């Protein structure tokens, strides 16, 4: 007898929830609570007058705030600092600092670690600090500093790995979208070439007929037909350009820069005002090249500034993206398919331009030149 669909559906739901972020947060809360419960006997003897059952309830309530660590990681951090001052419990702060590093990045984790050390030092100088958590200042620092720095550092490393994984997912999705877009562009160009040729011939034939009918009653009709064919050809050009590429243009560079800064790599944009007059296809090509360069910079030179310069010179558009090379390579090799440079080069080449990527001194520079189409 085949199994009932209801238990199978329930099992699939349970399996999906078991690997979901909320389930991971619950596991972190339970693990933190289990470690804190181990301190209950010592807590009752030395740190506080709470009975064991009351201390366990307090620990359970504190650990439950870790289920909020993705949305509001400051909540478990504040609770952990309160636990440190009241019950002298150091376990919770490790999970809180890790969560800040994991879900808010390097700057937030560094600020929280510094705040933790300062507040812990204040606690150390207050009466009632237990000797087993640091009899002297050196003992105290040797206990407090490694806990905070290590927890925050591991969280930051996990944040970086999450970022690289997200970039790889976005890269694959972008590659799929680009393949579809290239097919659409090719179809659009074929339509443009075939239909545009016929419209041009129609306009020329109508003009010839208008000349032949000069002074006759049908001359104006032929002239209107030629004008209609020219307008149709112009509309075809505009439609093909607009419909075959939905990539944002130069106006979308600010959003790319903001996204890169959120990932820890500040971006300086220097865009020639005249570049806003470029055709949508050329603006889309520039946008794709800049996006790929910022993605590569985030993977291979995380945290370092990136400069994007777009200038017009005579009939050409010049694009330069420059980022410093890190003093030491990332601890782990970034996830990369190795096709980014090739896709950028193909994109620029189809527009009649050239692209070069080189290492110059202590920087990595991508330069692209393509016809502006403005002259």
Secondary structure, 3 states (H helix, E strand, C coil): CCCCHHHHHHHHHHHHHHCCHHHHHHHHHHHHHHHHHCCHHHHHHHHCCCCHHHHHHHHHHHHHHHHHCCCCHHHHHHHHHHHHHHHCCCHHHHHHHHHHHHHHCHHHHHHHHHHHHHHHHHHHHCCCCCHHHCCCHHHHHHHHHHHHHHHHHHHHHHHHHHHHHHHHHHHHHHHHHHHHHHHHHHHHHHHHHHHHHHHHHHHHHHHHHHHHCCCCCCHHHHHHHHHHHHHHHHHHHHHHHHHCCCCCCHHHHHHHHHHHHHCCCCEEEEECHHHHHCCHHHHHHHHHHHHHHHHHHHHHCCCCCEEEEEEEECCEEEEEEEEECCCCCCCCCCCCCCCHHHHHHHHHHHCCCEEEEEEECCEEEEEEEEECCCC
